[in-house]
Amino acid sequence: MAQIDTPLTFNVRRRAPELISPAKPTPRELKPLSDIDDQDGLRFHIPGLQFYRSDPKMINKNPASVIREALAKVLVFYYPFAGRLKEGSARKLMVDCTGEGVLFIEAEADVTLKQFGDALQPPFPCLEELLYDVPGSSSVLDSPLLLIQVTKLLCGGFIFALRLNHTMSDAPGIVQFMTGLGEMAQGASRPSTLPVWQRELLFARDPPRVTCTHNEYIEVEDTKGTLIPLDDMAHRSFFFGPSEISALRRFVPSYLKKCSTFEVLTACLWRCRTIALQPDPEEEMRIICIVNARGKFNPPLPKGYYGNGFAFPVAISTAGDLSNKPLSHALELVMKAKSDVTEEYMRSIADLMVIKGRPHFTVVRSYLVSDVTHAGFDVVDFGWGKAAYGGPAKGGVGAIPGVASFYIPFTNHKGESGIVLPICLPSVAMDKFVKELDKMLAQDHNEQVLQEHKLLVLARL
């Protein structure tokens, strides 16, 4: 079930990085980001990877040349990506649409797709070679907003790697851009979904007023030094297919049966992770769920909107309750946090950002999960068909490594569709996490019912 770190190594030869600017002149203007976009917790670059198999009909095509040409064309429509971020008064971010371009690297590697193994899932070997951090390119302000590296493999397949300044787009937004890039790589004259800027839709109100409770932005003191130590981190991925999900669903009481797979998995992950980290039982543990709010607005955010349209609602419980109470305890808290996100909640966040100076979400004793199973990374097609893998390049990204996991769509070697989950934990905690998860997945049903009954009796005492 868990993937052990792979020892695969290979050489990557890169051409000099180049700036690709829009193929035609584009407007020179200053475009402010929304008050959801420019919060502190999104001011970083996020990596993604797409693996593509060789295709006999594309045998004479160089993927890097095809994508480079399409990139210049699609930037005519998405010209803010070719600009640079500036910061105005009160930390307000805006794009200076200079048309300078995005960074592009052509590369080749002496490895085949097959050598990566059947299970294409994070953590990927030699990631820093497949997505080269061009010196001086990774600051948030005055740097390229996108970096793309196309690495051709010996088998004729290739890897498309992308690094995005997260203030510009969320997962649906960047997938929309990549889909347009793929369409133009295949000869379209314009993207089928035209980009919509309209970041003013998520500006703060005048005057701003916080109307909801936002525990995700409350300042929490790290009194016990419980931020994860970063010197000995283990990265592993776990597969949850139909049998694993149904094993977890056995823990769900009948009154919570309507819960989603995301909610069950999140509750399980939160519980196992807490037990693995062994915090003081009185400490408050937090799980932050990324919730796509595009459809929560009336009317919904327009089709084509590629800014950030999500919230970070948080569920909070003491470590003791999480570890000792049944899974239903964590599950109810996760379901409640997700249901809090409404249009009013989003308006309240935008207002809070302006009032409080765009704070970072709380990372003390927090864990963040983001479901990209429906984002569509895997269906982006540059002419070589759908991706063999498409999605985040690793877990634990962001300002604080080790506090984020993505739920990524995945089909295993048996042909079962499920979710792959990259986890990043201190090595000692990782062993405990695996043990705890195995226990939940393997527990006999009768033993589990007995255990739940005992826990409920204890909870009432």
C-alpha positions as CSV (number, residue, x, y, z in Angstrom):
1,M,0.0,0.0,0.0
2,A,2.8,2.4,0.8
3,Q,5.4,3.3,-1.7
4,I,9.0,3.2,-0.4
5,D,11.3,5.9,-1.6
6,T,12.8,4.8,-4.9
7,P,16.6,4.7,-5.6
8,L,16.2,5.7,-9.3
9,T,18.7,8.3,-10.4
10,F,19.4,9.7,-13.9
11,N,21.0,12.6,-15.7
12,V,19.1,15.6,-17.1
13,R,20.7,17.8,-19.7
14,R,19.1,21.2,-19.8
15,R,19.3,24.0,-22.4
16,A,19.7,27.6,-21.0
17,P,16.4,28.9,-19.5
18,E,14.6,31.3,-21.8
19,L,11.7,33.8,-21.4
20,I,8.7,33.2,-23.6
21,S,6.6,36.3,-24.1
22,P,3.1,36.6,-25.8
23,A,3.2,36.0,-29.6
24,K,1.4,39.3,-30.1
25,P,1.4,42.7,-28.3
26,T,-0.7,42.7,-25.1
27,P,-2.1,45.5,-22.9
28,R,0.3,47.2,-20.6
29,E,-1.6,47.8,-17.4
30,L,-1.6,47.2,-13.6
31,K,-4.1,44.6,-12.5
32,P,-4.8,44.2,-8.8
33,L,-5.2,40.6,-7.4
34,S,-8.3,39.8,-5.3
35,D,-8.2,40.0,-1.5
36,I,-8.4,36.2,-1.5
37,D,-5.4,35.9,-3.9
38,D,-2.9,38.0,-2.1
39,Q,-3.1,36.5,1.4
40,D,0.2,35.5,3.0
41,G,-0.5,31.8,2.8
42,L,-0.5,31.9,-1.0
43,R,2.7,33.8,-1.5
44,F,4.8,30.9,-2.6
45,H,5.5,28.9,-5.8
46,I,3.8,25.5,-6.1
47,P,5.2,22.6,-8.3
48,G,3.3,20.2,-10.5
49,L,4.3,17.3,-12.8
50,Q,2.7,15.6,-15.8
51,F,4.1,12.4,-17.3
52,Y,3.3,11.6,-20.9
53,R,3.8,8.3,-22.8
54,S,5.3,8.3,-26.3
55,D,2.7,8.3,-29.2
56,P,3.5,6.8,-32.6
57,K,1.7,9.6,-34.5
58,M,3.9,12.2,-32.7
59,I,7.2,10.4,-33.4
60,N,8.6,13.3,-35.4
61,K,7.5,16.0,-33.1
62,N,9.6,17.5,-30.3
63,P,7.3,18.1,-27.3
64,A,9.4,21.1,-26.1
65,S,9.1,22.9,-29.5
66,V,5.4,22.2,-29.7
67,I,4.7,23.5,-26.2
68,R,7.1,26.5,-26.5
69,E,5.2,27.7,-29.6
70,A,1.8,27.1,-28.0
71,L,2.9,28.9,-24.9
72,A,3.6,32.1,-26.8
73,K,0.2,31.9,-28.4
74,V,-1.8,31.1,-25.2
75,L,-0.1,34.0,-23.3
76,V,-1.8,36.4,-25.7
77,F,-5.0,35.4,-23.9
78,Y,-3.4,34.9,-20.4
79,Y,-1.1,37.9,-20.7
80,P,-1.1,38.7,-16.9
81,F,1.0,35.5,-16.5
82,A,3.7,37.2,-18.6
83,G,3.9,40.1,-16.2
84,R,5.5,40.6,-12.7
85,L,4.0,41.0,-9.3
86,K,4.3,44.4,-7.5
87,E,3.3,45.2,-3.9
88,G,1.4,48.4,-3.2
89,S,0.2,50.1,0.0
90,A,-1.2,47.9,2.7
91,R,0.6,44.9,1.1
92,K,-1.8,44.9,-1.9
93,L,-0.5,42.7,-4.7
94,M,-0.9,43.6,-8.4
95,V,0.3,42.3,-11.7
96,D,2.3,44.7,-13.8
97,C,1.5,43.4,-17.2
98,T,4.9,44.0,-18.8
99,G,4.8,41.1,-21.3
100,E,8.3,40.0,-20.1
101,G,7.2,36.4,-20.3
102,V,7.4,33.1,-18.4
103,L,10.5,31.0,-17.9
104,F,10.8,27.9,-20.2
105,I,13.5,25.2,-20.1
106,E,14.0,22.4,-22.7
107,A,15.7,19.3,-21.3
108,E,16.3,15.6,-22.0
109,A,16.9,12.8,-19.5
110,D,18.6,9.4,-20.0
111,V,15.7,7.5,-18.5
112,T,12.5,5.9,-19.8
113,L,9.0,6.3,-18.4
114,K,9.0,2.6,-17.5
115,Q,12.0,3.1,-15.2
116,F,9.8,5.3,-12.9
117,G,7.9,2.1,-12.2
118,D,4.2,1.2,-12.5
119,A,3.2,3.4,-9.6
120,L,3.7,7.0,-10.9
121,Q,3.2,8.9,-7.7
122,P,5.0,11.3,-5.4
123,P,7.7,11.5,-4.2
124,F,9.4,11.6,-7.6
125,P,13.2,11.0,-7.9
126,C,15.4,13.8,-9.0
127,L,12.5,16.3,-8.8
128,E,14.9,19.3,-8.6
129,E,16.4,18.1,-12.0
130,L,12.9,17.8,-13.7
131,L,11.9,21.3,-12.4
132,Y,15.0,23.3,-12.2
133,D,14.9,26.3,-9.8
134,V,16.5,28.9,-12.0
135,P,18.7,31.1,-9.7
136,G,16.9,34.3,-8.9
137,S,13.5,33.2,-10.2
138,S,11.7,32.1,-7.1
139,S,10.9,35.2,-5.2
140,V,7.2,36.2,-5.1
141,L,7.7,39.8,-6.3
142,D,9.4,40.8,-9.6
143,S,9.9,37.2,-10.7
144,P,8.4,35.1,-13.5
145,L,4.9,33.9,-12.5
146,L,5.3,30.6,-14.2
147,L,8.3,28.3,-14.9
148,I,7.8,25.4,-17.3
149,Q,10.3,22.6,-18.0
150,V,9.7,20.0,-20.7
151,T,12.0,17.0,-20.4
152,K,12.1,14.5,-23.2
153,L,12.7,10.8,-22.1
154,L,14.6,8.1,-24.0
155,C,11.3,6.2,-24.7
156,G,9.8,9.2,-26.6
157,G,7.6,10.2,-23.7
158,F,8.2,13.4,-21.8
159,I,7.6,15.2,-18.5
160,F,5.9,18.5,-18.3
161,A,6.8,20.3,-15.1
162,L,5.3,23.6,-14.0
163,R,5.9,25.9,-11.1
164,L,3.2,28.5,-10.4
165,N,3.1,31.6,-8.2
166,H,0.1,30.5,-6.1
167,T,-1.3,34.1,-5.7
168,M,-2.2,33.9,-9.4
169,S,-4.3,30.8,-9.6
170,D,-5.6,27.8,-7.7
171,A,-5.8,24.2,-9.0
172,P,-8.9,24.7,-11.3
173,G,-7.4,28.0,-12.5
174,I,-4.0,26.5,-13.5
175,V,-5.7,23.4,-15.1
176,Q,-7.8,25.8,-17.2
177,F,-4.6,27.5,-18.4
178,M,-2.8,24.2,-19.1
179,T,-5.9,22.9,-20.9
180,G,-5.8,26.0,-23.1
181,L,-2.1,25.5,-23.7
182,G,-2.8,21.9,-24.7
183,E,-5.6,22.9,-27.1
184,M,-3.3,25.5,-28.8
185,A,-0.5,22.9,-29.0
186,Q,-2.9,20.8,-31.1
187,G,-3.7,23.7,-33.5
188,A,-6.6,25.6,-31.9
189,S,-6.6,29.3,-32.5
190,R,-7.9,30.1,-29.1
191,P,-8.6,28.3,-25.8
192,S,-12.1,26.7,-25.7
193,T,-12.6,28.4,-22.2
194,L,-11.5,32.0,-22.5
195,P,-9.9,33.4,-19.4
196,V,-11.8,35.8,-17.1
197,W,-9.8,38.1,-14.9
198,Q,-12.5,40.0,-12.9
199,R,-10.6,39.7,-9.6
200,E,-12.7,42.6,-8.3
201,L,-15.5,39.9,-7.7
202,L,-13.4,38.9,-4.6
203,F,-12.4,42.4,-3.4
204,A,-13.2,43.3,0.2
205,R,-16.4,45.2,0.8
206,D,-16.4,48.9,1.7
207,P,-16.3,49.2,4.6
208,P,-14.8,45.7,5.3
209,R,-16.6,43.7,8.1
210,V,-15.7,40.3,9.5
211,T,-19.1,38.5,9.9
212,C,-18.0,34.9,10.3
213,T,-15.6,33.0,12.7
214,H,-12.3,32.3,11.0
215,N,-10.3,30.0,13.3
216,E,-7.9,29.4,10.5
217,Y,-6.5,32.9,10.9
218,I,-6.4,33.1,14.7
219,E,-2.9,33.6,16.1
220,V,-1.8,30.6,18.1
221,E,1.3,30.6,20.1
222,D,3.6,27.6,19.7
223,T,4.2,27.3,23.4
224,K,5.5,23.7,23.3
225,G,7.7,23.9,20.2
226,T,5.4,21.5,18.3
227,L,6.2,22.7,14.8
228,I,7.5,19.7,12.9
229,P,11.3,19.3,12.9
230,L,12.5,19.5,9.3
231,D,15.8,17.8,9.5
232,D,14.7,14.1,9.3
233,M,11.6,14.0,7.1
234,A,10.2,10.9,5.5
235,H,8.1,11.2,2.3
236,R,5.8,8.3,1.4
237,S,2.6,7.8,-0.7
238,F,-0.4,5.7,0.3
239,F,-3.0,4.3,-2.1
240,F,-6.7,4.2,-1.1
241,G,-8.7,2.2,-3.5
242,P,-12.3,0.8,-3.1
243,S,-11.3,-1.8,-0.5
244,E,-9.4,0.7,1.6
245,I,-12.2,3.2,1.5
246,S,-14.8,0.6,2.4
247,A,-12.6,-0.6,5.3
248,L,-12.6,3.0,6.7
249,R,-16.3,3.4,6.1
250,R,-16.9,0.6,8.6
251,F,-16.0,3.1,11.3
252,V,-18.7,5.6,10.1
253,P,-21.9,5.5,12.3
254,S,-25.2,5.4,10.4
255,Y,-26.1,9.1,11.1
256,L,-22.9,10.2,9.2
257,K,-23.3,7.7,6.3
258,K,-23.7,10.6,3.8
259,C,-20.2,11.8,4.4
260,S,-17.9,12.0,1.3
261,T,-14.8,9.9,0.6
262,F,-12.7,13.1,1.1
263,E,-14.3,13.6,4.6
264,V,-13.7,10.0,5.8
265,L,-10.1,10.0,4.5
266,T,-9.4,13.4,6.1
267,A,-10.8,12.3,9.4
268,C,-8.7,9.1,9.2
269,L,-5.5,11.0,8.2
270,W,-6.0,13.6,11.0
271,R,-6.5,10.9,13.6
272,C,-3.6,8.6,12.5
273,R,-1.2,11.6,12.1
274,T,-2.0,12.9,15.6
275,I,-1.4,9.5,17.2
276,A,1.9,9.3,15.2
277,L,3.1,12.7,16.4
278,Q,2.2,11.9,20.0
279,P,1.5,15.5,21.1
280,D,0.4,16.4,24.7
281,P,-3.2,15.2,25.0
282,E,-4.4,18.7,25.9
283,E,-2.9,20.3,22.8
284,E,-5.2,21.6,20.2
285,M,-4.7,19.9,16.8
286,R,-6.0,21.5,13.6
287,I,-6.9,20.2,10.2
288,I,-7.4,22.7,7.4
289,C,-9.5,21.6,4.5
290,I,-9.2,23.4,1.2
291,V,-12.8,24.0,0.0
292,N,-13.5,25.2,-3.6
293,A,-16.0,28.0,-3.2
294,R,-16.6,28.9,-6.9
295,G,-20.1,27.4,-6.8
296,K,-21.0,28.9,-3.4
297,F,-21.6,32.4,-4.9
298,N,-24.8,33.6,-6.3
299,P,-24.3,33.8,-9.2
300,P,-21.3,31.4,-9.2
301,L,-17.9,32.8,-10.2
302,P,-17.9,33.0,-14.0
303,K,-16.6,30.1,-16.1
304,G,-13.1,31.1,-17.1
305,Y,-12.2,32.8,-13.8
306,Y,-8.7,31.6,-13.0
307,G,-8.0,33.3,-9.7
308,N,-8.0,31.6,-6.3
309,G,-11.6,30.7,-5.4
310,F,-11.2,28.6,-2.2
311,A,-11.2,28.8,1.6
312,F,-9.2,27.2,4.3
313,P,-11.8,26.2,7.0
314,V,-10.3,24.5,10.0
315,A,-11.5,21.8,12.4
316,I,-10.0,21.8,15.9
317,S,-9.8,19.1,18.6
318,T,-7.6,18.2,21.5
319,A,-5.0,15.5,20.7
320,G,-6.4,13.3,23.4
321,D,-10.0,13.4,22.0
322,L,-8.7,12.7,18.4
323,S,-6.6,9.8,19.6
324,N,-9.0,8.2,22.0
325,K,-12.5,8.9,20.6
326,P,-14.0,7.0,17.7
327,L,-13.3,8.2,14.1
328,S,-16.8,9.8,14.1
329,H,-15.5,12.5,16.4
330,A,-12.9,13.7,13.8
331,L,-15.4,13.1,11.0
332,E,-18.1,15.3,12.4
333,L,-15.7,18.2,13.0
334,V,-14.4,17.9,9.4
335,M,-17.9,17.9,7.9
336,K,-18.9,20.9,10.0
337,A,-15.8,22.9,8.9
338,K,-16.5,22.2,5.3
339,S,-20.2,23.2,5.5
340,D,-19.2,26.6,7.1
341,V,-18.0,27.8,3.7
342,T,-20.7,30.0,2.1
343,E,-20.6,33.2,0.0
344,E,-20.8,35.2,3.2
345,Y,-17.8,33.3,4.6
346,M,-15.8,34.2,1.5
347,R,-16.8,37.9,1.7
348,S,-15.8,37.8,5.4
349,I,-12.3,36.4,4.6
350,A,-11.7,39.1,2.0
351,D,-12.7,41.7,4.5
352,L,-10.5,40.1,7.2
353,M,-7.5,40.2,4.9
354,V,-7.8,44.0,4.5
355,I,-8.5,44.6,8.2
356,K,-5.7,42.4,9.5
357,G,-3.0,43.0,6.9
358,R,-3.3,39.7,4.9
359,P,-2.3,37.2,7.6
360,H,-1.0,33.7,7.0
361,F,-3.3,30.8,8.1
362,T,-2.3,29.3,11.4
363,V,0.4,26.6,10.9
364,V,1.0,25.7,14.6
365,R,-0.2,22.1,15.1
366,S,-2.0,22.4,11.8
367,Y,-2.3,20.0,8.9
368,L,-3.7,21.0,5.5
369,V,-5.4,18.7,2.9
370,S,-6.4,19.5,-0.6
371,D,-8.4,17.3,-2.9
372,V,-7.3,17.6,-6.5
373,T,-8.9,14.4,-7.7
374,H,-11.4,16.3,-9.8
375,A,-9.1,19.2,-10.8
376,G,-8.3,17.6,-14.2
377,F,-4.5,17.7,-14.2
378,D,-4.5,14.1,-15.6
379,V,-6.6,14.9,-18.6
380,V,-4.5,17.8,-19.9
381,D,-3.4,16.8,-23.5
382,F,-0.7,18.4,-25.5
383,G,-1.2,16.0,-28.5
384,W,0.3,12.9,-26.8
385,G,-2.9,11.9,-25.1
386,K,-3.9,12.1,-21.4
387,A,-1.2,12.2,-18.8
388,A,0.1,8.9,-17.3
389,Y,0.3,11.0,-14.1
390,G,-0.8,14.5,-13.6
391,G,-0.9,16.5,-10.4
392,P,1.2,17.9,-7.5
393,A,4.9,17.1,-7.6
394,K,5.1,16.4,-3.8
395,G,3.4,16.6,-0.4
396,G,4.5,19.1,2.2
397,V,4.7,22.1,0.0
398,G,4.2,25.7,1.0
399,A,5.8,28.1,3.4
400,I,6.0,25.3,6.1
401,P,7.1,22.0,4.6
402,G,5.4,18.9,6.0
403,V,2.0,20.4,6.7
404,A,0.2,19.7,3.4
405,S,-1.1,16.7,1.6
406,F,-2.9,16.4,-1.7
407,Y,-5.5,13.8,-2.7
408,I,-4.4,12.8,-6.2
409,P,-6.4,10.5,-8.6
410,F,-4.6,7.3,-9.3
411,T,-5.1,3.9,-11.0
412,N,-3.0,1.0,-9.5
413,H,-1.5,-2.0,-11.3
414,K,-4.7,-4.0,-10.8
415,G,-6.6,-1.3,-12.7
416,E,-8.4,0.0,-9.6
417,S,-9.1,3.7,-9.5
418,G,-8.5,5.4,-6.2
419,I,-6.6,8.2,-4.5
420,V,-2.9,8.5,-3.8
421,L,-1.9,10.5,-0.8
422,P,1.7,11.8,-0.4
423,I,2.5,12.2,3.3
424,C,5.5,14.0,4.8
425,L,6.4,13.2,8.5
426,P,9.4,12.9,10.7
427,S,10.8,9.4,10.2
428,V,9.9,8.1,13.7
429,A,6.4,9.4,13.4
430,M,6.1,7.9,9.9
431,D,6.6,4.4,11.3
432,K,3.8,5.0,13.9
433,F,1.5,6.5,11.2
434,V,1.9,3.4,9.0
435,K,1.2,1.1,12.0
436,E,-1.9,3.1,13.0
437,L,-3.3,3.2,9.4
438,D,-2.7,-0.5,8.9
439,K,-4.6,-1.2,12.1
440,M,-7.6,0.8,10.9
441,L,-7.6,-0.9,7.5
442,A,-7.2,-4.4,8.8
443,Q,-9.3,-4.4,11.9
444,D,-11.9,-7.1,12.1
445,H,-15.4,-5.7,12.0
446,N,-16.6,-7.3,15.2
447,E,-13.5,-6.2,17.1
448,Q,-14.1,-2.7,15.7
449,V,-17.7,-2.6,16.9
450,L,-16.6,-3.7,20.4
451,Q,-13.8,-1.1,20.4
452,E,-16.2,1.7,19.4
453,H,-18.6,0.6,22.1
454,K,-15.8,0.7,24.7
455,L,-14.7,4.2,23.5
456,L,-18.3,5.5,23.6
457,V,-18.7,4.2,27.2
458,L,-15.4,5.8,28.2
459,A,-16.5,9.1,26.5
460,R,-19.6,9.2,28.6
461,L,-17.8,8.6,31.9
